[in-house]
C-alpha cells in the first residue's frame, strides 16, 4: 500500500496558495472567537512577513 501525504490526497490542500489561505482563515476565525478581535485584523497580522530576522545571542 502506497502512503500519500494529506497534502497530496486532500483536494483542498493540493494548491499551495489556496491551502495557505484556508489555513490562515481557519486560524484567524478561531482566534477571533476566543479574543473578540475581527477576523480581517488577525488575517492581516498573519499575512505580514517579518522584515528582518531577529538574532538571539546566548550568554
Steps between C-alpha positions, in 0.01 A plus 500: 500500500637838399498769768412847377515813706183688580611790280508265200166329563281781629365710210485811720871478574634424152543864401754655741370858472139403570609259774694773680209741460262244653736430791536871571122547484439207735758618750373859482136405551585273793711772660229760436246290689731478800626859501211698352735663250374529138605221263636745243738654755634161605540389136698815428732428793551142384567605140768751596846372429771588748726771358821378654613203695538537872831385630518349841837467662561262782709601797 
